[in-house]
């Protein structure tokens, strides 16, 4: 997948493309912006008729998840519902939070179950995506998804992420706003992002790879934000 080759539009005639289905995991202790950043970006991506090209769904093990800022987030579907219907989802977003070290980390049961199930799906050579925000990459590392790959996380957590990944096959850890680590064994594209607001950049990058730069730039403009595009987003260092 490259910037010049977004995913093909498989519709014909006047048929509108179906929106890409995104599951965003909610868990108690997550950072609020880690959770909301990708939702904000994807909500502003529209086609020429202003129809949304992404649909987000909040998945939670508990009915209410409390962020580290004290904000209550209500789930739309349970983890069990997500697992039962996992094939209908195209993108899985894993927010980070606090309490991550190279030796220990939070263990939200719903998030871990969802990630274990989703990573086994046929990724369609990058048409399915797992996007981690900030320390969410620790969950990917624990699941073995970063073995032999390049990844990032919050700048203050990079040494800890490296120690964690060393226990699960080893990874190259770098400081960037986001990194496209390439495909998992099943063909799912893995994208990790750095500290908190880098989640906006990583989500815009996913939009750009799927729908082209104009779509990403339109979402950026609506948010009145900067899109910090990495010069080397594919882990070539």
N, C-alpha and C positions, 0 to 999 in steps of 0.2 A: 504494500500500500504506500502511496506517495502523495504529495501535495497535488501533483499534476494528474493523478488518476483516482478521483473519488469513486466510491462504490457506484456501480451502474444503476441507473433507474430502470427497473424491470417492467414498468407499466407501459401501456401502449395507448395511443389515441388520447382521449380526454380523461382517462382514468387517473385519479389522484393516487400518489404513493401512500401506502399505509405508514403511519408514524412508527419510528423505531421505539421499541418498548424498553424502558430503563427501570431497573430496580435499584433503589437507594436504601441501603441498610441503616436502620436507626438502632442505636444501642446506648444505654445509660453510661455517661462518662465521655461521650464523643464531644468534639468541639462543634459549636453551632455553625461557624462558617465552613468548616469541613463538610458538614452535612448539606448546607444550603447552596454552596458555590456552584456545583454542577447543575443543580435544579434551576438556578437563576439563569445560567447560560443557555441550557437546552430549551427553556421556556420561550426564548426570544428567536428561535430559529424557525423561519416560516418559508413557505414556497411563494410563488408569484401571486397566488390567490389568498395569501395570508393564512393558509392552513398550517398548523403546527407540524413539524417534521419529527418531533420527539414527544413521547408521553412518559412521564415519570410516575412511579408508584413507590410509596414508602412501605418498606417491609420491616416488621419488628417482631421480636420474640415476645415482648411485652406490649400491652395496649398503649402504654405511655412510656417513652424514653426521656430521661432528663439529661440535658446537655451539661457540660462543665460550667456553663454560664447560668444554669438554673432554669433554662427554658424547657417547657414540656412539649414534646413532639408526639403526635398521635399517629399510630400506624394506619395504613389503609388495608393491608393484608397481613396475615400471619406468616411466619417463616415456613410453616407446614404448607400453606397455600402456595407460597412461592416455589417450594421444592416440587410440589405436585404439578405445577405449571411452568417449570423452569425453561422448557423448550420454547415458550412463547416470548421469552425475554432475550434482547439483543445485547444489552449492556448492563453490567453489574458495577455499582459504585460502592466503594468501601471507605467510609470516613475514618479519620484518625481521632486522636484525643490525647489525654495525658496518661502517665503511668507506664511508659514504655522504656525498657532498658535492654541491654544485651542479654540479661539473665532472666528477666521476667516481664510480663506484659498482661494487659487485661485479657480475659477469656470469655467474651460474650458468646453464649452458646448458639444463639440464633445466627449471628454473623458467621461464625465458624462453620455451622451446618450449611448455610446458604453457599458459602464459598466452596466448600468441599463438593457440593452437588453441582454447582455451575461449572467448575473447572473441568468436569468430566465430559461436558457437552462437546459435540463437533463444532469447532469454532468457525468453520467455513473460510479458512485461510484469512483470518482477520476480520471477518464480518461480525463476529461476536467480540466484545471488548470487556476486559476487567480494568477499571480505573480506580486507583487508590489515591486518596487525598492525604497529604502530610504523613503522619505516622501510620496511616492505614497500610502502608507498604510492609509494615512488620507482619501483618496478618498474611500477606502474600508470601513473605519470606518463610514464615512458619509452615505454610502449606506447600513449600517446595517449588513455588511458581517462579522464583527468582534465581533458581540454581543455574549457574553459568551465564547469567544475564547481567545487564547494566541497570541500576535502579537508583532512586533518590528518595529522600524524605526531608523532614524539617532539618535545616542546617545544623541545629544543635543535637540532632539525633543520629547523625551519619555514622559516628563511631559505634554507637550501640547497634544500629542496623547491620553494620558489617560483622559485629560479633555474633548477632543472631543468625545471620545468613551463613556464617561459617559452620554452624551446627547443622545446616540443611543443604550442604553441597557447595556453598561458596558463591559469592556474587561480587561484581565490581560496583562499588558504591561511589557515586559522584555527586557534586553539588551543582544542580541545575534546577530551573523552575519546573521542568518536567522531562521525563525520558520515555521514549517509546522503546521498550525492551524487545520488541519483536513478538513472535508467536510462541505460545505454549506447545506442549507435545500434542495437544488435540487441535491446535490451530487457532486458539483464542489470542487476540492481541492484548498485550500487557502494557499498560501505561501507568507510570508512577509519577507523583508530583511532590513538590517540596512544601515549605511552610505555608500553611493556612491559605493565604490569598493566591498561591500558585495553583490552587484548584481551579480558579477561573481560567488561567492560561491553559491548563491541561484539558479542560472541557472544550475550550475554543479550538484546541489542536485536534481533538477528536472530531469536532464539527468540520474543521477544514479538511481532514483526510476523507471524510464521508461525503461532504457536499460542496467542497471547494472553498477557497479563501473568501469570495464575496459573501457567502452565507455566514462565515465566522465573523467577518468584519462588520456585517450588519448587526449581529448580536452584540458585538463589542460597542458599536456606536449607540445602540439603544441603552446599554448599561452606562454609557459615557465613561468607559474604562480603557485602560491600556492593555493591549494584547502583547505580552512579552514572548515573542516567537523565538525559540531556540535555534541557533545556527545549525546545530547538529542533533536533531531530535531523535535520531534512530540509534543512539548509543555508539556512535563512531567517534572514538576519542584517541 
